[in-house]
Amino acid sequence: MSLLSCPTIQAETLELLEWPRLCQHLATFAATKLGKIAAQCLPLPQRQSDSETLLAQTLEAYALEAKLGQLPFEGIQDIGEALAWAGRGGILKGNNLLYIATTLAAMRHIRRIIDAQEEETVAHLLTLVADLRTYPELERQIHHCIDDRGNVTDRASETLGQIRVKLKALRDDIYQTLQRLMQRQGNAIQEQVITQREGRFVIPVKASHKESIPGIVHDASSSGATLYIEPKAVLDRNNRLRQLQRQEQAEEERICQQLSAAVAEVQEDLEQLLAIATALDLAIARARYSYWIQGNVPRFIDPAQDTITLRQLRHPLLEWQHRQEQGSPTIPIDLHIQPHIRVVAITGPNTGGKTVTLKTLGLTVLMAKIGLFIPAREPVELPWVNAVLADIGDEQSIQQSLSTFSGHIRRIGRILTALDQLNHDSNNSSLVSSLVLLDEVGAGTDPSEGSALAIALLKTLADRAHLTIATTHFGELKALKYGDDRFENASVEFNEVTLSPTYRLLWGIPGRSNALAIAQRLGLDPSIVAAAQHHLTPGATTEVNTVIAGLEAQRRRQENKAQEAAQVLAQAEQLHREVSQKADRLKIWEQDLKHQQEKAIQTTLIQAKTDIAQVIRTLQQGTPTAQKAHKATADLDQLASKHLPSTASKANPKASMPKGFKPQVGDRVRVTNLGQVAEVITPPDASGELSVRFGLMKMTVSLKDIESLQGEKALMPEVKPKLDPKNPPATPPASPSSQPAIRTSHNTLDLRGSRVADAEIELDRAIAQADGPLWVIHGHGTGKLRRGIQEFLKQHPQVDRFEPADNHDGGTGVTIVHPK
């Protein structure tokens, strides 16, 4: 629905809301001259679908620049006039042709950037550039003929190149001739310089010596002491030079004419390219402005069914003034308007923010229509309206003559006419969505008549407009809510202690008169205040003010409780987040620890199985003897002490069971230090030893090293075992600390090629599992890995010392670590 039939009220409304000022702010975010011009005179969309498309473009541009940074609009020029001139058969100059080429190149680059994105993230921008044609062949043709300074190049045509070669040669000849002449006639020359007059080469000659150099005088100095003479010796050459220059100019014009004709052939496509560039620049400008103002995406709602929700809404012009011009901080307001409400009457003292509320709402609706984000908290839900009509008597925005009662009435009459036209032109039976903003309705005349007029006007607007917001001082308007559910009250809060407004908007509570209270606190004679109280209508006014004061107090209490509840909720949410984060970290740590333990156990098992298999293979080679059996037993005991720590048996909860197991010949028992199941082949002797067999191997074990398959420990004999002088017990293997350090594959850690951070993790695990020196191979390389490892070892609490290996063992490319 358009307002073309009533452009005057539309223009007045935009001016009253200071919409041109907001457009100027938006223009500062545009990247091109065309974008800035277009932003300053934005047309308002006539359909909701157009606004939704603009919002989608803004959102996609917002995300695109957040991902890639600012799009490169450099090179895009205002070539509209040049295209029109070429279309009329005119010859474009070199700089205009160059601007066309740079514009084509810039738009091709931008389109490539958009095409490279995922389609669903830039769907509307892709639609915008879908019909874009950039004519790379025309761009190449222009760059071939025009240089970066806008001049026609020598390679533009063979004829032009030959002419310029002749020109250069002729100029050089003229220069040499004049130089020789000045050297011969040095006394007659005023200054050793060659210059031009009217395109012909001349030399400065002293006036007193003009006869010494015959020729044509083209000019003289202001004092008359110097004459600029074209010597006869170069007259013919200057003539030929002028002829060649005219030929050069004609050839340049011919080349530019050809290029201009090529431009004219695709004029429509280039004009469309210029329109696309402007639309794209506007989308980027809207995104940048929305980011700067910290806005959120609005959602258009059905005003007949959904609630208008604008929380912490900030006036965009006041926000600009605060952030760009060091103005006062912007105080946000909350707007919650139910779908059945048609008229909202805002009351309260002057300078309390009533007019700012009207302007904020009007600008917000217009911003959403042109695709801008709204400076409010999510969710931002507001209706799309066909028309915003306003009568705001702000002296800062309108002339003083229009703030009188007659001026208000004339504008309100135009508003009613515009509403009638909108509703008449609509094909729907329901009201066309419109927003009417009235400031100080009914003011400027007798209070009783003004109040009656305001009531009648608001009731009429409730029938004709979808939503009307009106500010007033008339107390009678406060009662409309209680007789018609289409009306709602609101007020601007006033602090009676500080005698200043808080600029907060209170819904559902009408404002009360504070004139007498303010006058009394400002020191007015108490007798005058008392007399004023006496002249008030008894009962009604006092009672209403008392009720309003109670409502305000109750609202403040509820707001305080709501703030306290919000703080408690925020603390609970913060605590929940901290607990969740700690639980996640603990879970990750537990998984890492489990992984490390499993890896260490697997490594130990693999090594133990390998060593046991080696002992078994040794026994299987040749005829088994007692000496070999004892040797194998000693080896297995040493392996058990290495791979199975003594705590393994303690970790078994069944080890604490009552000891009552007596192994018999033929019983199957478990050898705890080997983790093997064996068969008893001899009963235990007095020293508590018995022979067992598993597989092909026989060995002698002690009762303390076996248990039943149910986990019961064997009973030890009470008497001390007698020593057999012929078969003394084997000497226990030396402790690791007493054995010399030998490098094997198990105590060598190869970290070559690793990052320092990864190497520290592997090294920490190896140190935790090491039972002796550890050889760490890091190589030489750049030395960064070696320095990182050694710095880590210096701070490791389980490392006693470290040193480089011997030369035959790797030298400085290997570090030997000695754990504590």
C-alpha positions in Angstrom: 0.0 0.0 0.0 1.5 3.3 -1.1 1.2 6.8 0.2 1.8 8.4 -3.2 -1.6 9.9 -3.0 -0.7 11.8 0.1 3.1 12.5 -0.2 3.0 15.6 2.0 2.1 13.8 5.2 4.6 11.1 4.4 7.4 13.6 3.9 6.3 15.5 7.0 6.3 12.2 9.1 9.9 11.3 7.9 11.1 14.8 8.7 9.4 14.8 12.2 11.0 11.4 13.0 14.4 12.7 11.8 14.6 9.9 9.3 17.0 11.8 7.0 19.5 12.1 9.8 19.4 8.3 10.3 19.9 7.8 6.6 23.0 10.1 6.7 24.4 7.9 9.5 23.8 4.8 7.4 25.5 6.5 4.4 28.8 6.7 6.3 29.0 2.9 6.3 28.7 2.7 2.5 31.9 1.9 0.5 31.0 3.6 -2.8 29.8 7.0 -3.9 26.7 5.5 -5.4 26.0 3.6 -2.1 26.3 6.8 -0.1 23.9 8.7 -2.3 21.4 5.9 -2.3 21.6 5.5 1.5 20.7 9.2 1.9 17.4 8.8 -0.1 16.2 5.3 0.7 12.8 4.5 -0.6 10.5 2.6 1.8 9.4 -0.8 0.6 5.7 -1.1 -0.3 5.5 -4.9 0.5 6.4 -7.0 3.4 8.2 -9.5 1.2 10.5 -6.8 0.0 11.4 -5.9 3.6 12.0 -9.6 4.4 14.3 -9.8 1.3 16.3 -6.8 2.5 16.6 -8.2 6.0 17.9 -11.5 4.6 20.4 -9.7 2.5 21.6 -7.7 5.5 21.9 -10.9 7.6 23.9 -12.7 4.8 26.2 -9.6 4.4 26.6 -9.5 8.1 27.8 -13.1 8.3 29.9 -12.8 5.2 31.9 -9.8 6.5 32.2 -11.4 9.9 33.8 -14.4 8.1 36.0 -12.7 5.5 36.4 -9.1 6.6 35.3 -6.2 4.5 34.4 -6.9 0.9 36.7 -5.1 -1.6 34.6 -2.3 -3.3 37.7 -0.4 -4.4 37.5 0.4 -8.1 33.7 0.8 -8.3 33.0 4.3 -9.7 29.9 6.3 -10.5 29.8 5.7 -14.2 26.2 6.5 -14.7 26.7 9.7 -16.6 29.5 8.2 -18.8 27.1 5.3 -19.8 24.4 7.8 -20.6 26.8 9.9 -22.7 28.0 6.8 -24.6 24.5 5.8 -25.2 23.8 9.1 -26.9 26.7 8.6 -29.2 29.2 10.7 -27.3 32.9 10.0 -27.1 34.2 9.1 -23.6 37.5 10.4 -22.3 40.2 8.0 -21.3 39.6 8.4 -17.5 35.9 7.6 -18.0 36.8 4.5 -19.9 39.2 3.5 -17.2 36.5 3.9 -14.5 34.3 1.6 -16.5 37.1 -1.1 -16.7 37.9 -0.8 -12.9 34.2 -1.1 -12.1 33.9 -4.3 -14.2 36.9 -5.8 -12.5 35.8 -4.9 -9.0 32.3 -6.4 -9.5 33.7 -9.6 -11.0 36.0 -10.0 -8.0 33.1 -9.5 -5.5 30.9 -11.9 -7.5 33.7 -14.6 -7.3 33.8 -14.1 -3.5 30.1 -14.6 -3.2 30.1 -17.6 -5.5 32.8 -19.2 -3.4 30.6 -19.4 -0.3 28.2 -22.2 0.6 24.9 -21.5 -1.3 22.6 -21.7 1.7 24.6 -19.0 3.5 24.4 -16.4 0.7 21.3 -17.4 -1.1 19.8 -13.9 -1.4 23.1 -12.3 -2.3 23.5 -14.9 -5.1 20.1 -14.0 -6.3 21.2 -10.3 -6.3 24.2 -11.0 -8.5 22.7 -13.7 -10.6 22.1 -11.4 -13.6 25.4 -9.6 -13.3 27.5 -9.5 -16.5 31.0 -8.0 -16.2 32.2 -8.3 -19.9 35.9 -9.2 -19.3 36.6 -8.8 -23.0 35.5 -5.1 -22.9 37.6 -4.6 -19.8 40.7 -6.1 -21.5 40.1 -4.0 -24.6 40.0 -0.8 -22.5 43.1 -1.7 -20.5 44.9 -2.5 -23.8 44.1 1.0 -25.1 44.0 3.1 -21.9 46.8 3.2 -19.2 46.4 3.7 -15.5 46.4 7.5 -15.8 43.6 7.5 -18.4 45.8 8.2 -21.4 45.6 6.4 -24.7 48.6 4.0 -25.0 51.0 3.6 -27.9 49.8 0.0 -28.5 46.2 1.1 -29.0 46.9 1.2 -32.8 49.8 0.9 -35.1 49.1 4.3 -36.6 49.2 6.0 -33.2 52.4 4.3 -32.4 54.1 5.6 -35.6 52.8 9.1 -35.1 54.2 9.2 -31.5 57.6 7.9 -32.8 57.7 10.7 -35.3 56.7 13.2 -32.6 59.4 12.1 -30.3 62.0 12.3 -33.0 60.9 15.8 -34.1 60.8 17.1 -30.5 64.3 15.8 -30.0 65.5 17.5 -33.2 63.9 20.8 -32.1 65.4 20.6 -28.7 68.9 20.0 -30.1 68.6 22.8 -32.6 67.5 25.3 -29.9 70.2 24.1 -27.5 72.9 24.8 -30.1 71.4 28.1 -30.8 71.4 29.1 -27.2 75.0 28.1 -26.8 76.0 30.2 -29.8 74.0 33.2 -28.6 74.6 32.9 -24.9 74.8 36.7 -24.3 71.4 37.2 -25.9 69.6 34.5 -23.9 67.9 35.6 -20.7 67.8 32.0 -19.2 69.0 28.7 -20.5 65.6 27.1 -20.8 63.3 25.9 -23.6 59.6 26.5 -23.1 56.3 26.6 -25.1 53.9 29.2 -26.1 50.6 28.2 -27.8 52.1 24.8 -28.4 55.2 26.0 -30.2 58.8 25.8 -28.8 60.4 29.2 -27.9 63.4 30.4 -26.0 63.6 33.5 -23.6 65.7 36.3 -25.3 66.8 39.6 -23.8 64.7 42.4 -25.3 67.9 44.3 -26.0 69.3 41.4 -28.1 66.2 40.5 -30.1 67.9 41.3 -33.3 70.6 38.6 -32.5 68.0 35.8 -32.9 65.6 36.4 -35.8 62.2 34.8 -35.4 58.6 35.3 -34.3 57.9 36.9 -30.9 55.1 34.9 -29.2 55.1 36.5 -25.7 56.9 38.9 -23.4 57.5 39.0 -19.6 55.5 41.4 -17.5 58.6 43.7 -17.2 59.2 43.6 -20.9 62.8 42.6 -20.4 62.3 39.1 -21.8 60.9 38.1 -25.2 59.8 34.5 -26.0 61.0 34.1 -29.6 60.4 31.2 -32.0 63.6 31.1 -34.0 63.3 30.9 -37.8 65.5 27.8 -37.7 62.7 25.8 -36.1 59.6 27.4 -37.7 59.1 24.5 -40.2 59.7 21.9 -37.6 57.2 23.5 -35.2 54.7 23.5 -38.0 55.3 19.8 -38.7 55.0 19.2 -34.9 51.6 20.8 -34.8 50.4 18.7 -37.7 51.6 15.5 -36.0 49.9 16.5 -32.8 46.6 17.0 -34.6 47.0 13.6 -36.2 47.7 12.1 -32.7 44.7 13.8 -31.3 42.5 12.6 -34.1 43.8 9.0 -33.7 43.2 9.1 -30.0 39.6 10.3 -30.5 39.1 7.5 -33.1 40.2 4.9 -30.5 38.1 6.4 -27.8 35.1 6.5 -30.1 35.5 2.8 -30.9 35.7 2.0 -27.1 32.7 4.3 -26.5 30.7 2.5 -29.1 31.6 -0.9 -27.5 30.3 0.5 -24.2 27.1 1.8 -25.8 26.4 -1.7 -27.1 26.1 -3.1 -23.6 24.8 0.1 -21.9 21.8 -1.6 -20.4 23.8 -4.4 -18.9 26.3 -2.0 -17.4 23.5 0.1 -15.9 22.1 -3.0 -14.4 25.6 -3.8 -13.1 25.8 -0.4 -11.5 22.4 -1.0 -9.9 23.5 -4.3 -8.5 26.7 -2.8 -7.2 24.6 -0.1 -5.4 22.2 -2.7 -4.0 25.1 -4.8 -2.8 26.9 -1.8 -1.2 23.6 -0.9 0.5 23.3 -4.4 1.9 26.9 -4.2 3.2 26.2 -0.7 4.7 23.1 -2.0 6.5 25.1 -4.9 7.9 27.9 -2.6 9.1 25.5 -0.2 10.6 23.6 -3.0 12.3 26.8 -4.4 13.7 27.8 -0.9 15.0 24.5 -0.3 16.7 24.6 -3.8 18.2 21.2 -4.6 16.7 19.3 -7.8 16.4 17.3 -9.2 13.5 13.6 -8.2 13.7 10.8 -10.6 13.1 7.6 -9.4 11.5 4.5 -10.5 13.4 0.7 -10.4 12.8 -0.4 -7.5 14.9 -3.9 -8.9 15.2 -2.6 -12.1 16.9 0.9 -11.5 18.3 2.4 -9.2 20.9 4.7 -6.4 19.9 7.9 -7.1 21.9 10.7 -4.6 22.0 12.9 -5.0 25.1 15.8 -2.6 26.0 15.0 -0.6 22.9 17.4 2.3 22.2 16.8 5.4 20.2 19.3 5.0 17.2 20.0 8.7 16.9 20.6 9.2 20.6 22.9 6.1 20.4 24.9 7.8 17.6 25.0 11.0 19.6 26.3 9.1 22.6 29.0 7.1 20.8 30.1 9.4 18.1 29.5 12.9 19.6 30.2 12.2 23.3 26.5 12.6 24.3 24.7 11.2 27.3 24.2 7.5 27.5 21.0 6.2 25.9 18.4 4.9 28.3 16.5 2.0 26.8 12.7 1.4 27.0 10.5 -1.7 27.0 7.5 -2.0 24.7 5.0 -4.8 25.2 1.7 -4.2 23.3 -0.9 -6.9 23.3 -2.7 -7.6 19.9 -6.1 -6.3 21.0 -4.7 -2.9 21.9 -5.4 -0.1 19.4 -4.5 3.0 21.4 -1.8 3.6 24.0 -2.0 6.9 26.0 1.4 7.9 27.5 1.2 10.4 30.4 3.8 11.9 32.6 5.7 15.2 33.2 7.5 17.2 30.5 11.0 16.2 29.6 10.2 12.7 30.8 10.8 10.9 27.5 7.3 10.7 26.0 8.3 12.3 22.7 11.5 10.2 22.5 9.4 7.1 23.0 7.2 8.1 20.0 10.2 8.7 17.8 12.0 5.6 18.9 9.0 3.4 17.9 8.5 5.2 14.6 12.2 4.9 13.6 12.3 1.3 14.7 9.4 0.4 12.4 11.0 2.2 9.5 14.4 0.6 10.2 12.9 -2.9 10.0 11.1 -1.9 6.7 14.4 -1.1 5.0 16.2 -4.1 6.3 18.2 -2.8 9.3 18.6 -4.6 12.6 17.0 -3.1 15.6 19.0 -1.9 18.7 17.0 -4.0 21.2 17.4 -7.3 23.0 16.2 -10.5 21.3 13.5 -11.4 20.5 12.6 -8.3 18.4 9.0 -8.8 17.3 7.1 -6.0 15.6 4.5 -5.6 12.8 5.2 -4.6 9.2 3.1 -1.5 8.6 2.0 0.1 5.4 2.3 3.6 6.8 3.8 5.5 9.7 2.0 8.8 10.2 3.1 11.3 12.9 2.2 14.6 14.4 5.0 15.4 16.8 5.3 19.0 17.9 9.1 19.0 18.7 10.6 22.4 18.3 13.9 20.8 17.4 12.3 19.1 14.3 9.5 21.4 13.0 9.0 25.1 12.6 7.5 27.0 15.4 4.4 27.9 13.3 3.5 24.2 13.1 3.6 23.7 16.9 0.4 25.7 17.4 -3.1 24.2 17.7 -4.0 25.0 14.2 -0.9 23.4 12.9 -1.6 20.2 14.8 -5.2 20.1 13.6 -4.1 20.5 9.9 -1.7 17.7 10.2 -4.1 15.4 12.0 -6.6 16.1 9.2 -4.1 14.9 6.7 -3.4 11.8 8.8 -7.1 10.9 8.8 -7.4 11.5 5.1 -4.4 9.2 4.5 -5.9 6.5 6.6 -9.2 6.7 4.8 -7.3 6.3 1.4 -5.3 3.4 2.7 -8.3 1.5 4.0 -10.3 2.3 0.8 -7.5 1.1 -1.5 -7.1 -2.1 0.4 -8.8 -5.2 -1.0 -9.1 -6.7 2.5 -12.0 -6.0 4.7 -9.7 -5.6 7.8 -7.8 -2.5 8.6 -4.5 -1.8 6.8 -1.6 -2.1 9.2 -0.7 1.5 10.1 1.0 3.3 13.0 -0.1 6.7 14.1 2.1 8.8 16.5 0.5 11.8 18.2 2.4 14.1 20.5 0.4 16.2 23.1 -2.9 15.4 21.4 -5.5 18.1 22.0 -2.9 20.6 23.4 -2.7 24.2 22.5 -6.4 25.2 23.3 -8.8 25.3 26.3 -8.1 22.2 28.5 -11.7 21.1 28.7 -12.3 21.4 24.9 -8.9 20.0 24.1 -9.5 17.0 26.4 -12.9 16.3 24.7 -11.3 16.7 21.3 -8.5 14.3 22.2 -11.0 11.6 23.5 -13.0 11.8 20.3 -9.9 11.7 18.1 -8.4 8.7 19.8 -11.7 6.7 19.6 -11.8 7.5 15.9 -8.3 6.3 15.4 -9.1 3.1 17.3 -11.5 2.4 14.5 -9.4 3.5 11.6 -5.7 2.8 12.5 -4.2 -0.4 13.7 -2.1 1.1 16.4 -2.0 4.7 17.8 0.5 5.9 20.4 -0.4 9.3 21.9 1.2 11.4 24.6 -1.0 13.7 26.7 -1.3 15.6 29.9 -5.1 15.3 30.1 -6.2 13.1 33.0 -9.5 12.2 31.4 -7.6 10.1 28.8 -6.4 7.9 31.6 -10.0 6.6 32.1 -10.5 5.4 28.5 -8.8 2.1 29.4 -11.5 1.2 31.9 -14.4 1.7 29.4 -12.8 0.2 26.2 -10.3 -2.7 26.3 -8.7 -1.4 23.1 -7.0 1.3 25.1 -4.0 1.0 27.3 -2.2 3.4 29.7 1.5 4.0 30.1 3.6 6.6 31.8 7.1 7.9 32.1 8.5 7.5 35.6 9.5 10.6 37.7 11.7 10.7 40.7 10.1 13.0 43.3 13.2 13.0 45.4 15.7 14.2 42.8 12.9 16.1 40.9 14.1 14.6 37.7 12.7 12.0 35.2 14.1 8.5 35.0 13.1 8.1 31.3 11.7 4.7 32.1 8.4 3.7 30.5 5.8 2.0 32.8 3.1 0.0 31.3 -0.4 -0.3 32.6 0.0 2.6 35.1 -1.1 6.2 34.1 1.1 9.1 35.1 0.1 11.3 37.9 0.4 15.0 38.3 3.6 16.1 40.1 3.2 19.8 39.6 2.3 20.7 43.2 4.9 18.4 44.7 7.6 19.8 42.4 6.6 23.4 43.2 6.8 22.7 46.9 10.2 21.0 46.8 11.5 23.9 44.7 10.7 26.3 47.5 7.5 27.9 46.3 5.6 29.6 49.1 3.7 26.8 51.0 0.6 29.0 51.2 0.4 29.2 47.5 0.7 25.4 47.2 -1.9 25.0 49.9 -4.3 27.3 48.1 -3.7 25.3 44.9 -4.6 22.1 46.8 -7.8 23.9 47.9 -8.8 24.8 44.4 -8.4 21.2 43.1 -11.5 19.1 42.6 -12.0 17.5 46.0 -11.8 13.8 46.4 -11.5 12.6 42.8 -8.0 13.8 42.0 -6.6 13.0 45.4 -8.0 9.6 45.3 -6.8 8.8 41.8 -3.2 10.1 42.6 -3.2 7.9 45.8 -4.2 4.8 43.8 -1.5 5.6 41.1 1.1 6.1 43.8 0.2 2.7 45.3 0.4 1.0 41.9 3.8 2.6 41.3 5.1 1.4 44.7 3.8 -2.1 44.0 5.5 -2.2 40.6 8.8 -1.1 42.1 8.6 -3.9 44.7 7.8 -6.4 42.0 10.7 -5.2 39.9 13.1 -5.4 42.8 12.0 -9.0 43.5 12.4 -9.8 39.8 15.9 -8.4 39.8 16.8 -10.5 42.9 15.4 -13.6 41.3 17.3 -12.9 38.1 20.5 -12.5 40.1 19.9 -15.8 41.9 19.1 -17.5 38.6 22.3 -16.1 37.1 24.4 -17.3 40.0 22.8 -20.8 39.8 23.5 -20.9 36.0 27.1 -19.9 36.6 27.5 -22.5 39.3 26.0 -25.1 37.0 28.4 -24.2 34.2 31.4 -24.4 36.5 30.3 -27.8 37.9 29.7 -29.0 34.3 33.1 -27.8 33.2 34.9 -29.4 36.1 33.0 -32.7 35.5 34.0 -32.6 31.9 37.6 -32.0 32.7 37.6 -34.8 35.3 36.0 -37.2 32.8 38.7 -36.3 30.2 41.4 -36.7 32.8 40.0 -40.1 33.9 39.9 -41.3 30.3 43.5 -40.1 29.6 44.7 -41.9 32.8 42.8 -45.1 31.9 44.3 -44.9 28.4 47.8 -44.5 29.8 47.4 -47.4 32.3 46.0 -49.7 29.6 48.9 -48.8 27.3 51.4 -49.5 30.1 49.8 -52.8 31.0 49.8 -53.9 27.3 53.4 -52.9 26.9 54.4 -54.8 30.1 52.4 -57.9 29.1 53.9 -58.0 25.6 57.4 -57.7 27.0 56.8 -60.3 29.7 55.4 -62.8 27.2 58.3 -62.2 24.9 60.8 -62.8 27.7 59.0 -66.0 29.0 58.8 -67.3 25.5 62.6 -66.8 25.2 63.1 -68.8 28.4 60.9 -71.6 27.2 62.7 -71.8 23.9 66.0 -72.0 25.8 64.7 -75.0 27.8 63.4 -76.7 24.7 66.8 -76.6 23.0 68.7 -79.8 23.9 68.1 -82.1 26.8 66.5 -80.5 29.9 68.8 -80.6 33.0 68.5 -79.5 36.5 71.0 -76.7 36.0 69.0 -75.4 33.1 65.8 -75.7 35.1 67.3 -73.7 38.0 68.6 -71.1 35.5 65.1 -70.8 33.9 63.6 -70.5 37.4 66.0 -67.7 38.3 65.2 -65.9 34.9 61.5 -66.2 35.6 61.8 -64.9 39.1 63.7 -61.9 37.7 61.0 -61.3 35.1 58.4 -61.6 37.7 60.1 -58.9 39.8 60.4 -56.7 36.8 57.0 -57.0 35.2 54.7 -58.0 38.1 55.1 -55.6 41.0 54.6 -56.9 44.5 51.4 -54.9 44.9 49.8 -57.1 42.3 49.0 -59.8 44.9 47.9 -57.2 47.3 45.5 -55.8 44.8 43.7 -59.1 44.8 41.0 -58.9 47.4 41.0 -62.7 47.7 44.5 -62.5 49.1 43.1 -61.7 52.5 41.0 -64.8 52.6 41.7 -67.4 55.4 44.8 -69.5 54.6 43.9 -73.2 54.6 44.9 -74.5 51.2 47.2 -77.6 51.1 48.4 -78.4 47.6 48.4 -82.1 46.7 50.0 -84.0 43.8 47.8 -83.6 40.7 46.2 -80.3 41.9 46.1 -77.4 39.6 47.4 -74.2 41.1 48.1 -70.7 40.0 51.8 -69.5 40.2 51.2 -65.9 41.2 54.5 -64.3 40.1 54.1 -65.8 36.6 50.4 -65.6 36.2 50.3 -69.2 35.0 48.2 -72.2 35.9 50.4 -75.3 36.7 50.0 -78.9 37.9 51.6 -80.0 41.2 54.0 -83.0 40.5 55.7 -83.3 43.9 54.4 -82.5 47.4 56.0 -79.5 49.3 59.1 -80.4 51.3 60.1 -79.2 54.7 61.3 -75.8 53.3 58.0 -75.2 51.7 59.1 -75.8 48.1 57.4 -78.1 45.6 57.7 -78.9 41.9 55.1 -77.9 39.3 54.7 -78.3 35.6 53.1 -76.1 33.0 53.5 -77.1 29.4 56.9 -78.7 28.8 58.6 -76.8 31.6 59.1 -78.0 35.1 60.1 -75.7 37.9 60.4 -75.5 41.6 58.3 -72.9 43.4 57.6 -71.8 47.0 54.3 -72.3 48.7 54.1 -68.5 49.1 54.1 -68.1 45.3 51.1 -70.3 44.6 47.4 -70.2 45.3 44.4 -72.3 44.5 42.3 -71.5 41.5 39.7 -70.0 44.0 42.4 -67.5 45.2 43.2 -69.3 48.5 46.8 -69.1 49.7 48.8 -72.2 50.6 49.7 -72.9 54.3 53.4 -72.4 55.0 55.2 -75.0 57.2 55.8 -73.8 60.7 59.3 -75.2 60.9 62.2 -73.4 59.3 63.5 -75.1 56.2 66.8 -77.0 56.4 69.5 -75.9 54.1 70.9 -78.5 51.8 74.7 -77.9 51.6 74.8 -79.7 48.3 72.1 -77.5 46.7 72.3 -74.0 48.3 69.5 -71.5 47.4 70.1 -69.4 44.3 71.4 -65.9 44.9 68.6 -63.4 44.3 69.2 -61.2 41.3 70.8 -57.9 41.8 68.5 -54.9 42.2 68.2 -52.7 39.2 70.2 -49.9 40.9 73.2 -52.2 41.3 73.1 -53.4 37.7 74.9 -51.4 35.0 72.6 -49.3 32.7 72.2 -51.0 29.3 70.3 -49.4 26.5 67.5 -51.6 25.1 64.5 -51.1 22.9 62.3 -50.9 26.0 64.2 -48.0 27.6 64.6 -46.0 24.4 62.1 -43.4 23.3 62.4 -42.0 19.8 60.8 -38.5 19.5 62.3 -37.4 16.2 59.8 -35.5 14.1 57.5 -34.8 17.0 56.2 -31.4 18.1 57.5 -30.2 21.5 54.0 -30.4 23.1 53.4 -34.0 21.8 57.0 -35.0 22.9 56.4 -33.8 26.4 53.3 -36.0 26.7 55.2 -39.1 25.5 58.2 -38.3 27.7 56.1 -37.9 30.8 54.5 -41.3 30.3 57.9 -42.9 29.7 59.4 -41.4 32.8 56.4 -42.6 34.9 56.9 -46.2 33.7 60.8 -46.2 33.7 62.7 -48.3 36.3 66.1 -47.1 35.2 67.8 -44.7 32.8 65.9 -43.7 29.7 67.4 -42.9 26.4 65.5 -40.1 24.5 66.3 -39.7 20.8 65.5 -36.2 19.6 68.2 -35.7 16.9 69.9 -32.5 16.0 67.8 -30.7 13.4 67.2 -27.1 14.3 67.6 -27.8 18.0 64.1 -26.7 18.9 63.0 -30.2 19.9 66.1 -30.8 22.0 65.8 -27.5 23.8 62.1 -28.0 24.5 62.7 -31.5 25.9 65.6 -30.4 28.1 63.5 -27.4 29.5 60.8 -29.9 30.3 63.2 -32.3 32.0 64.6 -29.4 34.2 61.1 -28.8 35.6 60.0 -32.5 35.9 59.6 -33.5 39.6 60.5 -37.2 38.8 63.8 -36.5 37.0 67.1 -36.7 39.0 69.4 -35.5 36.2 69.9 -35.9 32.5 73.0 -35.8 30.2 73.9 -36.3 26.6 74.8 -39.8 25.4 78.3 -40.9 24.4 79.4 -40.2 20.9 79.0 -43.9 19.9 75.5 -43.9 21.3 74.2 -40.8 19.5 76.0 -37.9 21.2 74.1 -34.7 21.6 71.3 -36.1 19.4 70.3 -38.4 22.4 69.7 -37.4 26.0 69.9 -39.9 28.9 67.3 -39.3 31.6 67.9 -40.6 35.1 64.6 -40.8 37.0 64.5 -40.5 40.8 
